[in-house]
């Protein structure tokens, strides 16, 4: 294969001319005055790990400073010796002895050129190489000549900045991962977290070459890792946008897109081409999703579209590896903006739930002390005091107990289930005196250590009393069942009565139900589920609280 340089802009200090090749091994081939007119312009394959030579004419556009020698940077497969105008300037491994001595050397090397050999004018770079592991990779991927200290420091400085950049994405990964673990239903947070980690890993894999000695036999493994990371990022970013801006036939189109990416990944021949194709596919699909979001006037879609548009000129203005990271950074900023909008909406919803919970709590308190309730209770109390003074005293004590319990818990966010049950039992005791119906309370599997929002079962109890008729024995039974596993805690509140009313939609969203939902949202955000339905024996209410 032809010796080419992948530099998009060659340094101003040199100009590279044509390269020629020859299989064999003669030391005079390193001399600048050797006649190489009959050498090959291309070398496709080196059989049996033989030694081969390449000769490249290089023109130095200016002489080096006496105290600052020039250096040469090479990125090439193989183990080789480099000669500058016939003088050995560096050795990378053991050319011709790879099978005997094992793999040595690095894929990226720096050699210093003696000051006496760096005068302005024509020079010759001759390289004696062998390729045991990849005999068809005879080209030099990158060749650069500059001041030796600049070659060393510039690459390290660039890598240090990129690693600081990578560190920011690592922090973002952990932060949003912990956010997801606190609310496992927010999958967009998890996808953004994984995208940040993949981007962090991609930066490390790309820029580790500045300090990690990698033999050329392992360089393909590094490229495969980079390709896998590119595959993950190229799928997750459009997938994330599709979750923020849902579109018709989303699953089908995402499946087709994943197939296209997989085809590109498995059929790769040149890494840069594979990376470009995956990045291009990601951009096209992301543009389509975001433009649909703009068309549907989804919040944040316009700003995300702007970040995607800004990534286009960057990809043309900079080399592939730099434009790739700059473009991905802009896209991740767009993803972060969407996520911040979602978090803001959740925070506002939570604050609204607190306000609603406070308002409903006050309304519920009013309901318990409203004149209608007090008048009915006092009327019943007068009757009991006149007819049976001892039971009238018990009635007064039960009423005082309920109000005392209610005052203790109504300002709290969570109370023990034992306090909630005590409040329910006190209310049943009052209602027995008022309605002269036999109310009974049962429990099953209750864990006294568990905490619940105050008043939620008391509210269900009130609904059961208000909307139920007694059984033939003039009684209504209530049962609270508790179950738990690793995924959730479940409370089932059963009303045994006959016949239970058929709730309308308006009744389902009455003050009591709204209070229960507001309290659950206040304490558990979206990690709960509430159902209420008629059953053969009466009514069944279920509250699931997810871990």
C-alpha atoms as one frame of an Amber mdcrd trajectory, in Angstrom:
protein
   0.000   0.000   0.000   1.120   3.544  -0.674   2.803   5.511   2.049   0.509
   8.471   2.817   0.148  11.020   5.528  -3.240  11.624   7.149  -2.425  15.142
   8.213  -5.057  17.501   6.938  -2.609  20.398   7.245   1.116  19.716   6.966
   3.367  21.753   9.258   5.011  24.792   7.754   8.551  23.510   8.395   8.496
  20.620   5.894   7.049  19.313   2.681   6.761  15.607   1.942   7.313  14.176
  -1.540   6.674  10.771  -3.085   7.438   7.561  -1.225   8.858   4.408  -2.826
   9.156   0.822  -1.514  11.281  -2.276  -1.948  11.209  -5.680  -0.256  14.672
  -6.731   0.857  17.316  -5.583   3.268  20.446  -3.688   2.250  22.018  -1.081
   4.468  23.001   1.232   1.575  19.294   1.829   0.944  19.420   4.281   3.856
  21.823   6.619   2.014  20.370   9.762   0.482  22.438   9.372  -2.716  21.165
   5.860  -3.477  19.316   5.549  -6.793  15.742   4.346  -6.097  14.284   4.973
  -9.579  13.268   1.334  -9.960  11.526   1.055  -6.614   7.774   0.422  -6.359
   5.336   3.297  -5.878   2.941   0.948  -4.051   3.459  -2.082  -1.863   0.309
  -4.062  -1.187   1.623  -6.998   0.840   4.840  -8.062   2.584   4.968 -11.900
   2.636   6.396 -13.966   5.484   7.177 -10.941   7.656  10.118 -10.002   5.428
  12.029  -6.789   5.912  11.149  -4.004   3.502  12.340  -0.435   3.048  10.571
   2.809   2.265  12.256   6.026   1.128  10.572   9.432   1.326  12.069  12.683
   0.082  11.373  15.527   2.500  12.078  19.195   1.947  12.777  21.296   5.036
  11.455  24.800   4.438  13.727  26.331   7.067  16.697  25.275   9.175  16.277
  24.368  12.829  17.602  26.506  15.666  20.926  25.461  17.092  19.417  24.918
  20.575  16.082  23.507  19.366  16.476  20.429  17.197  13.761  19.165  14.907
  11.956  15.958  15.707   9.842  13.568  13.710   6.558  12.007  14.813   5.504
   8.726  13.196   2.254   6.789  13.455   2.764   3.537  11.557   2.244  -0.206
  11.839   5.299  -2.397  12.168   8.610  -2.461  13.963  11.213  -0.333  12.266
  14.410   1.675  12.246  14.340   5.269  10.977  17.275   6.826   9.059  17.637
  10.512   8.254  20.106  11.191   5.457  21.683   7.785   6.153  21.995   8.362
   9.928  20.023   6.152  12.321  17.834   8.524  14.364  15.660   5.990  16.167
  14.584   2.413  16.602  11.084   1.130  17.321  11.165  -2.600  18.060  13.218
  -5.209  16.222  12.480  -5.257  12.487  12.959  -8.706  10.990  13.077 -10.384
  14.411   9.461  -9.984  15.559   8.766 -13.724  15.547  11.894 -14.443  17.587
  11.944 -11.618  20.130   8.223 -11.012  20.430   6.320  -7.730  20.030   8.212
  -4.599  21.060   7.955  -0.927  20.264   4.994   1.454  20.006   2.516   2.576
  17.379   3.320   6.269  17.958   6.982   7.304  18.268   9.037  10.485  18.413
  12.623  10.712  17.187  14.995  13.638  17.501  16.896  14.671  14.347  20.517
  15.809  14.841  20.844  19.577  14.398  23.574  19.167  11.773  21.153  17.272
   9.525  18.279  19.777   9.598  19.438  22.497   7.273  16.995  23.971   4.794
  16.706  21.874   1.646  16.207  18.274   0.488  16.555  15.342   2.893  15.712
  11.664   2.902  13.728   9.636   5.436  14.432   5.918   5.012  12.599   3.346
   7.133  13.604  -0.298   7.518  10.464  -2.182   8.595   8.835  -5.558   9.123
   5.143  -6.400   9.526   4.526  -9.757  11.166   0.962  -9.114  12.325  -0.547
  -6.975   9.540   1.469  -7.499   6.325  -0.972  -5.395   4.278  -0.590  -2.213
   6.380   2.607  -0.775   4.936   1.549   2.873   4.959   2.450   5.532   7.489
  -0.777   6.911   8.918   0.759  10.144  10.120   4.109  11.866   9.690   4.939
  15.185  11.257   8.156  17.213  11.594   8.458  20.094  14.034  10.603  21.235
  16.928  11.184  18.126  19.038  10.110  19.684  22.339   6.925  21.025  20.691
   6.056  17.596  19.333   6.308  16.136  22.823   4.600  18.884  24.795   1.816
  19.777  22.354   0.460  16.236  22.316   0.579  16.047  26.116  -1.084  19.436
  26.520  -3.827  18.467  24.089  -4.356  15.190  25.938  -4.438  16.888  29.345
  -7.183  19.267  28.210  -9.173  16.426  26.710  -8.830  14.390  29.899 -10.143
  17.321  31.931 -12.983  17.408  29.446 -13.502  13.664  29.932 -13.531  14.131
  33.705 -16.481  16.514  33.410 -18.454  13.837  31.578 -17.447  11.214  34.155
 -18.830  13.445  36.924 -22.000  13.966  34.872 -22.283  10.177  34.466 -22.209
   9.542  38.217 -24.508  12.485  39.013 -27.252  11.460  36.594 -26.811   7.781
  37.445 -27.548   8.579  41.090 -30.524  10.676  39.970 -31.845   7.662  38.082
 -31.284   5.337  41.053 -33.411   7.692  43.174 -36.199   7.518  40.583 -35.900
   4.384  38.451 -38.791   5.322  36.186 -36.837   8.206  34.605 -35.134   6.250
  31.818 -34.127   9.416  29.957 -31.828  10.206  32.893 -30.256   6.752  32.624
 -29.713   7.086  28.859 -28.064  10.494  29.289 -25.878   9.065  32.053 -24.751
   6.138  29.866 -24.097   8.527  26.954 -21.832  10.631  29.198 -19.923   7.521
  30.270 -19.475   6.291  26.688 -18.249   9.737  25.679 -15.804   9.712  28.609
 -14.531   6.263  27.562 -14.250   7.378  23.922 -12.021  10.316  24.892  -9.777
   8.027  26.955  -9.524   5.460  24.149  -8.684   8.141  21.570  -6.160  10.189
  23.553  -4.447   7.463  25.580  -1.942   7.238  22.712  -0.125  10.274  24.138
   1.123   8.336  27.154   0.205   4.627  26.805   2.712   2.481  24.839   0.585
   0.375  22.489   2.197  -2.101  20.121   0.820  -2.043  16.595  -0.510  -5.614
  17.012  -2.867  -4.264  19.720  -3.798  -1.097  17.888  -6.639  -2.854  16.068
  -8.103  -3.856  19.433  -8.096  -0.179  20.426  -9.828   0.725  17.158 -12.431
  -1.977  17.786 -13.107  -0.548  21.239 -13.469   2.933  19.760 -15.814   1.531
  17.104 -17.974  -0.161  19.760 -18.138   3.075  21.766 -19.073   4.985  18.615
 -21.791   2.423  17.918 -23.260   2.876  21.413 -23.183   6.674  21.262 -24.551
   6.785  17.712 -27.571   4.733  18.797 -28.234   6.223  22.233 -28.287   9.888
  21.155 -31.102   9.506  18.564 -32.868   7.097  20.940 -32.747   9.755  23.649
 -34.184  12.372  21.278 -36.912   9.926  20.257 -37.951   9.603  23.899 -38.106
  13.379  24.272 -39.883  13.903  20.932 -41.937  10.730  20.272 -42.921  10.116
  16.651 -45.126   7.574  14.812 -43.724   4.053  14.289 -40.897   4.869  16.659
 -39.956   1.263  17.487 -39.873   0.189  13.837 -37.694   3.112  12.732 -35.319
   2.693  15.677 -34.956  -1.004  14.851 -34.106  -0.183  11.227 -31.627   2.473
  12.367 -29.961   0.007  14.775 -29.638  -2.443  11.876 -27.959   0.206   9.707
 -25.474   1.004  12.488 -24.758  -2.684  13.047 -24.089  -3.175   9.329 -21.657
  -0.226   9.316 -19.942  -1.530  12.439 -19.526  -5.120  11.226 -18.468  -4.229
   7.674 -15.777  -1.736   8.636 -12.500  -1.649   6.713 -11.065   1.765   7.567
 -11.803   3.076  11.049 -12.050   6.728  10.042 -14.587   5.814   7.363 -16.569
   3.657   9.800 -16.572   6.396  12.428 -17.613   8.982   9.858 -20.449   6.781
   8.593 -21.800   6.124  12.081 -21.526   9.814  13.015 -23.270  10.753   9.754
 -26.058   8.229  10.375 -26.498   9.546  13.897 -26.707  13.142  12.648 -29.278
  12.342   9.951 -31.542  10.359  12.288 -31.208  12.933  15.089 -32.033  15.761
  12.679 -35.163  13.923  11.593 -36.338  13.362  15.172 -35.605  16.920  16.323
 -37.193  18.504  13.220 -40.322  16.469  13.991 -40.177  17.874  17.534 -39.935
  21.410  16.137 -42.883  20.700  13.809 -44.942  19.509  16.788 -43.788  22.559
  18.793 -42.259  20.471  21.567 -40.489  22.386  24.296 -36.705  22.678  23.777
 -36.750  21.280  20.220 -35.618  24.532  18.566 -32.551  24.945  20.759 -31.554
  21.310  20.229 -31.927  21.809  16.462 -29.586  24.802  16.739 -26.906  22.671
  18.469 -27.200  20.063  15.710 -26.834  22.754  13.039 -23.746  24.186  14.787
 -22.095  20.761  14.713 -22.146  20.723  10.881 -19.579  23.510  10.204 -17.376
  22.154  13.003 -17.147  18.773  11.256 -15.809  20.486   8.122 -13.515  22.978
   9.859 -11.491  20.544  11.995  -9.845  17.120  11.636 -12.036  14.085  12.248
 -11.009  13.304  15.823 -11.339  16.917  16.994 -14.549  17.689  15.105 -16.056
  14.443  16.376 -15.604  15.388  20.022 -16.655  19.004  19.474 -19.823  17.918
  17.654 -20.663  15.262  20.245 -20.161  17.826  23.007 -22.665  20.200  21.410
 -25.161  17.388  20.972 -24.723  16.282  24.588 -25.303  19.871  25.683 -28.570
  19.775  23.765 -29.464  16.522  25.506 -28.583  18.079  28.857 -30.829  21.053
  28.083 -33.769  18.730  27.428 -33.032  16.842  30.621 -32.851  20.076  32.614
 -36.264  21.076  31.242 -37.650  17.725  32.355 -36.102  18.059  35.822 -37.515
  21.585  36.090 -40.984  20.324  35.192 -40.680  17.592  37.807 -39.569  20.114
  40.430 -42.485  22.419  39.618 -44.863  19.461  39.721 -43.451  18.482  43.116
 -43.819  22.025  44.454 -47.383  22.145  43.126 -48.062  18.838  44.823 -46.866
  20.330  48.120 -49.183  23.306  47.672 -52.051  21.045  46.683 -51.318  18.717
  49.581 -51.406  21.629  52.026 -54.641  22.925  50.573 -56.278  19.504  50.609
 -55.031  18.844  54.115 -56.714  22.040  55.283 -59.866  21.093  53.426 -59.802
  17.659  55.033 -59.350  19.245  58.436 -62.278  21.561  57.700 -64.328  18.557
  56.710 -63.762  16.981  60.127 -64.692  20.098  62.063 -67.323  21.545  59.742
 -70.672  22.506  61.305 -72.529  19.639  59.640 -70.172  17.076  61.158 -70.165
  18.775  64.555 -73.940  19.216  64.607 -74.590  15.559  63.788 -71.982  14.433
  66.286 -73.289  16.726  69.056 -76.879  15.669  68.367 -75.883  12.033  68.725
 -73.879  12.914  71.822 -76.900  14.605  73.467 -79.011  11.517  72.825 -76.396
   9.223  74.344 -75.870  11.457  77.381 -79.621  11.586  78.033 -80.243   7.882
  77.485 -76.981   6.286  78.648 -74.649   8.751  80.401 -71.802   6.247  80.722
 -71.738   5.603  76.968 -72.049   9.327  76.395 -68.814   9.808  78.332 -67.148
   7.115  76.209 -68.450   8.913  73.100 -66.854  12.171  74.281 -63.566  10.405
  74.977 -63.547   8.795  71.503 -64.230  12.172  69.881 -61.454  13.831  71.874
 -59.068  11.002  71.012 -59.654  11.360  67.268 -59.150  15.135  67.316 -56.025
  14.724  69.433 -54.569  12.156  67.002 -55.539  14.316  64.042 -53.782  17.364
  65.509 -50.632  15.302  66.122 -50.246  14.045  62.556 -51.825  16.543  60.158
 -48.655  18.641  59.768 -46.350  15.675  59.166 -45.289  14.265  55.814 -45.006
  10.657  57.017 -46.274   8.905  60.136 -46.019   5.340  61.403 -48.678   2.931
  60.203 -49.541   2.325  63.878 -50.596   5.989  64.271 -52.681   5.793  61.088
 -54.437   2.650  62.317 -55.090   4.274  65.723 -56.733   7.218  63.928 -58.933
   4.823  61.914 -59.979   2.885  65.003 -60.876   6.115  66.833 -63.003   7.251
  63.890 -64.844   3.919  63.780 -65.584   4.214  67.472 -67.187   7.636  66.918
 -69.206   6.454  63.916 -70.537   3.467  65.864 -72.096   5.883  68.338 -73.373
   8.160  65.604 -74.866   5.633  63.177 -75.411   2.711  65.555 -73.799   0.333
  63.050 -71.320  -2.329  64.079 -67.989  -1.387  62.487 -65.052  -3.787  62.767
 -61.396  -3.362  61.866 -58.935  -6.095  60.834 -55.258  -6.088  59.920 -53.019
  -8.598  58.172 -49.244  -8.595  57.763 -48.826  -5.043  59.097 -45.208  -3.951
  59.673 -45.292  -1.372  62.498 -41.953   0.072  61.324 -43.376   1.239  57.981
 -44.375   4.871  57.450 -47.181   6.256  55.309 -48.579   9.717  54.504 -51.045
  10.756  57.236 -54.763  10.372  56.667 -54.725   8.259  53.493 -56.355   5.176
  55.066 -58.521   7.397  57.268 -59.816   8.962  54.048 -60.525   5.544  52.497
 -62.278   4.580  55.719 -64.504   7.676  55.557 -65.376   6.891  51.937 -66.286
   3.329  52.924 -68.536   4.536  55.732 -70.225   7.237  53.653 -70.890   5.195
  50.515 -71.594   1.722  51.960 -74.640   0.001  53.399 -74.410  -2.426  56.328
 -74.652  -6.181  55.888 -77.566  -8.249  57.183 -76.007  -8.368  60.656 -75.969
  -4.541  60.709 -72.227  -4.460  60.371 -69.532  -3.190  57.999 -66.031  -4.640
  58.107 -62.758  -3.008  57.052 -59.497  -4.869  56.495 -56.001  -3.521  55.830
 -53.539  -5.999  54.271 -49.809  -5.325  53.849 -47.465  -7.150  51.450 -43.921
  -6.347  50.363 -41.135  -7.599  48.122 -37.932  -6.229  46.616 -39.856  -4.185
  44.011 -42.648  -2.541  46.012 -44.731  -2.291  49.185 -48.466  -2.878  48.772
 -51.389  -1.861  51.019 -54.821  -3.296  50.194 -57.793  -1.641  51.929 -60.966
  -3.761  51.751 -64.513  -2.731  52.595 -67.021  -5.528  53.288 -70.499  -4.067
  52.827 -73.672  -4.558  50.797 -74.199  -3.227  48.252 -71.329  -0.858  47.611
 -72.080   2.190  45.433 -70.939   2.380  41.810 -68.606   5.344  41.678 -68.863
   7.880  38.902 -65.800   9.574  37.473 -66.588  12.709  39.458 -66.714  10.754
  42.707 -63.398   9.077  41.926 -61.720  12.452  41.805 -63.445  13.877  44.853
 -61.633  15.688  47.630 -60.665  12.482  49.418 -59.122  10.770  46.368 -57.323
  13.971  45.349 -55.945  14.232  48.872 -54.619  10.657  48.748 -52.925  11.189
  45.352 -51.434  14.518  46.407 -50.044  12.974  49.593 -48.521  10.036  47.690
 -46.938  12.386  45.126 -45.565  14.573  47.909 -43.795  11.644  49.574 -42.969
   9.325  46.651 -43.051  11.536  43.503 -44.119   9.133  40.708 -43.092   5.923
  42.433 -46.585   4.899  43.461 -49.767   3.459  42.045 -53.333   3.833  43.380
 -56.351   1.842  42.212 -59.924   1.760  43.483 -62.526  -0.692  42.212 -65.775
  -2.476  43.208 -65.558  -6.177  44.084 -68.106  -8.837  44.996 -67.845  -8.229
  48.726 -67.784  -4.431  48.546 -64.853  -2.202  47.574 -61.113  -2.675  47.103
 -58.424   0.039  47.231 -54.783  -0.743  46.461 -51.749   1.463  47.074 -48.380
   0.307  45.710 -45.209   2.146  46.698 -42.235   1.208  44.497 -38.707   0.863
  45.835
